[in-house]
């Protein structure tokens, strides 16, 4: 496990601790965050903790052609109950991801500093959001980092049933149209598994990542 200085550097992911943690410290500058994602690394920590950088093995991903859309979900999509937009209100999406209550979690890893850092990336066109609206009200969405032909999903939220699934499916369909190869979901999540996500070896993930634009 490495302790980062102000130098813009990350160790090779092969040196990651078995816990999935590769480094501590550093900062959340746009330059460091972009280097992290391009290196297969992402930050994940809570308020009061040092900035903690992760590169888990295995890696949870979605190969876009493996997306699973249930019959009930197809019915919801066909009924046009929601309106979906892209990059219309990034800050509100990430702020909702911060505030949403999640089962088994007492707090959130999306700190205020994280919000500012990812909003800076959004202004650079690197961080992107999907918004789901119902009757003009934001009821779901997600955000992540766009690496060219790999999209790194960070977090999503839902205020009404199925809104986050609509965001996820809409994102995947958009990525398919643009010939992206992979959606990175970072770590195992049983909900995402129902949508077709699966774990792969970190070496395989890194091989795909190195071919991203």
Order of alpha helices (4+ residues) and beta strands (2+ residues): beta-beta-alpha-beta-beta-beta-alpha-beta-alpha-alpha-beta-beta-beta-alpha-beta-alpha-beta-alpha
